[in-house]
Amino acid sequence: MLSPTAELVELLRPSVVHIKSEAATLDVFGQLVPSSGVGTGFIIDDEGHIVTNNHVISINNGEPADDITVTLDDGSQHTAEIVGRDPPTDIAVLKVDAQSLKVAALGDSSSLKVGEDVIAIGNALDLPGGPTVTKGVVSALGRLIQEAGVSIPDAIQTDAAINPGNSGGPLVNTNGDVVGITTAVIRGNAEGIGLAISIDTAEPIIQELIAEGRVNRGFLGVTIQEITPSLAQQFDLAVDHGVGIRSVQPNGPADNAGLEQGDIIVRLGDTAIRTSGDLFSALTEHRAGDVVEAEYYHNGTSETVEVTLG
């Protein structure tokens, strides 16, 4: 008799795919040098759309790969086209022309609880024999991933083992529903810390990529630090919530509006900003060229300014 975890894996494996990306780059002598990468994805509809991480299909300093091959659970290989990709959130959607696809069920990450069991499925280290399965718990919620041009709010932290090749694979709950997209692992002195994009954050982006091929969100031109009550107490800040500005892009929208390093944004347009996720959602709702009012604290004083988003 199969364990509940084994039953889930049997149910999910047909919807998980192996992704190989290939490109040709020029070396310092002008010679073509092949490069490749491996990752994971999962099928989300009968039309052949597959969700993965943008970095899985990006080679050459963020440029899309020349050739992308998707291998299904039955061993069949298909050339995939890029439907759309969103580098700021590290999400991409591919499409293959295949029949009788097994579709993964998307869940509700807002209902996750810390300590809840989760399972990660992916092509860890590109080991032969099919995807690797690891099990763990939700270690924390609401994490912010911010590095190298990627800013992902409301990420899920898990201790389920995640390794190179897992990227883009599903993180699922005990009902077999996808609640996250595995995307990163913290190494160095940290152990057992993996991160996944919450499906609630990812789903509207996925749908816009399918519909439009890109996400046309507003751009503020800042790097941020989420303000917490402990930070507010430590640095004697005027508010215990909001998004602090760590740096401002020269001549960007925030810079042109007069926002500065150290300012704390607490409202953008009609959206109250308590967390980085709130700011991300507010920017996703607006488009380049929109003029929005920002409420912020500057040296402890509440101020407002109009910002023309880029």
URFEN-V726619 format. One record per pair of residues at least 12 apart in sequence whose ideal C-beta (glycine too) atoms are under 6 Angstrom apart, sorted by the first residue. I is the first residue (numbers start at 1). J is the second residue. Records with the same first field share a line. If there is no record, write none. Layout:
# URFEN-V726619
I = J ; J
This chain:
# URFEN-V726619
8 = 176
9 = 133
11 = 176
13 = 73
14 = 73 ; 102
15 = 42 ; 43 ; 102 ; 104
16 = 42 ; 121 ; 131
17 = 41 ; 50 ; 70 ; 72
18 = 71 ; 123
19 = 39 ; 41 ; 52 ; 56 ; 70
20 = 38 ; 69
21 = 37 ; 57 ; 65 ; 68
22 = 36 ; 65 ; 67
23 = 35 ; 59 ; 60 ; 65 ; 66
25 = 60
35 = 59
38 = 126 ; 165
39 = 52 ; 56 ; 167 ; 168
40 = 122 ; 123 ; 168 ; 169
41 = 168
42 = 104 ; 170
43 = 101 ; 103
45 = 103
46 = 101
48 = 95 ; 96 ; 98
49 = 93 ; 95
50 = 94
51 = 93 ; 206
52 = 92 ; 168
53 = 90 ; 167 ; 168 ; 183
54 = 85 ; 87 ; 90 ; 92
55 = 90
56 = 167 ; 168
57 = 92
64 = 82
68 = 80
70 = 96
78 = 96 ; 98
80 = 94 ; 96
81 = 95
83 = 95 ; 210
84 = 209 ; 213 ; 214
86 = 205 ; 215
88 = 151
89 = 152 ; 205
90 = 150 ; 183
91 = 202 ; 205
93 = 206 ; 209 ; 210
104 = 170 ; 178
105 = 177
106 = 178 ; 199
107 = 173 ; 177 ; 178 ; 179
109 = 179 ; 198 ; 199 ; 200
110 = 200
112 = 138 ; 179
114 = 138
115 = 137
116 = 138
117 = 137 ; 174
118 = 138 ; 158 ; 160 ; 171 ; 173
119 = 135 ; 172
120 = 134 ; 160 ; 162 ; 171 ; 182
121 = 133 ; 169 ; 170
122 = 166 ; 169
123 = 165
124 = 163 ; 165 ; 166
125 = 163 ; 165
126 = 165
134 = 160 ; 161
135 = 160
136 = 158 ; 159 ; 160
138 = 158
139 = 157 ; 158 ; 159
140 = 157
142 = 154
143 = 155 ; 157
144 = 226 ; 276
145 = 195
152 = 197
153 = 276 ; 277 ; 280
154 = 198 ; 201 ; 277
155 = 195
156 = 180 ; 196 ; 198
157 = 195
158 = 194
159 = 192
162 = 182 ; 185 ; 194
166 = 182
167 = 183
169 = 182
171 = 196
178 = 199
179 = 199
180 = 196 ; 197 ; 198 ; 199
181 = 196 ; 197 ; 202
182 = 196
183 = 195 ; 197
216 = 287
217 = 283 ; 284
218 = 283 ; 286 ; 287 ; 290 ; 309
219 = 309 ; 310
220 = 253 ; 254
221 = 249 ; 252 ; 253 ; 254
222 = 245 ; 248 ; 254
223 = 246 ; 247
224 = 243 ; 276
225 = 244 ; 246
226 = 275 ; 276
227 = 241 ; 242 ; 244 ; 264
238 = 297 ; 300
239 = 264 ; 297
241 = 274
242 = 264 ; 265 ; 266 ; 273
243 = 265 ; 273 ; 276 ; 279
244 = 264
245 = 261 ; 263
247 = 261
248 = 261
253 = 307 ; 308 ; 309 ; 310
257 = 305 ; 307
258 = 305
263 = 296 ; 298
264 = 296 ; 297
265 = 294 ; 296
266 = 295
267 = 295
268 = 282 ; 292 ; 294
269 = 282 ; 292
286 = 309
288 = 309 ; 310
290 = 309
291 = 306 ; 308
292 = 307
293 = 306
294 = 307
